[in-house]
């Protein structure tokens, strides 16, 4: 069974047992989280699409880890003006394991 969920402004194709990294969720490690913005669910061969969301569908997940991603360098430069700025950015994430897809 497959599903497409929407969280943090992004869409993810998930299956039961998958582990994915999403934008930081406001829950503790080890607790359950339910995604309610479901765009599509495929059971067997025929997909069921939402317009835009499916009513009554949800995906249950368990939060495995909260962390920060690797540092990305942001470098701004204007030529001929001696303007240079170098910054680093580390994005927060939550790693979740998909436990159940409810149709």
Secondary structure, 3 states (H helix, E strand, C coil): CEEEEEECCEEEEEECCCEEEEECCCCCCCCEEEECCEEEEEECCEEEECCCCCCCCEEEEEEEEEEECCCEEEEEEECCCCEEEEEEECCEEEEEEEEEEEC
